[in-house]
Amino acid sequence: MKEIWHYILFPNHENGMRLYKELGAIGIKTTIAPTPRSLSKCCGISLLIKKEDIEAIQKCIQEHSIEILEFAEVEKDINPNRDRYC
């Protein structure tokens, strides 16, 4: 079974960084990641999140009026042999 990764997509970099900061302040760990091109071609960054944190994240988004495009899911597709140079 493939693993599913959960992302938050943004209309711009500023909103992504604001949410990253606010989530860190309340103890929710996220990772700033490049937006998978299969999901969006808008803003270059997204936040990689845990599914179990989505409800708390939605609350934070509403409380701080942070604009997002959507919550999205994508199958983990990591090729360990990609970009090997040695």
KAZI-V813381 format. One record per backbone hydrogen bond with DSSP energy under -0.5 kcal/mol. CO is the residue of the C=O (numbers start at 1). NH is the residue of the N-H. Records with the same first field share a line. If there is no record, write none. Layout:
BEGIN
CO=NH + NH
END
This chain:
BEGIN
3=76
5=74
6=49
7=72
8=47
9=69 + 70
10=43
12=16
13=17
14=18
15=19
16=20
17=21
18=22
19=23
20=24
21=25
22=26
23=26 + 28
24=27
27=29
31=48
33=46
36=39 + 40
44=35
45=10
46=33 + 48
47=8 + 49
48=31
49=6
50=53
51=54
53=57
54=58
55=59
56=60
57=61
58=62
59=63
60=64
61=66
62=65
70=9
72=7
74=5
77=79
78=80
79=82
81=84
83=85
END
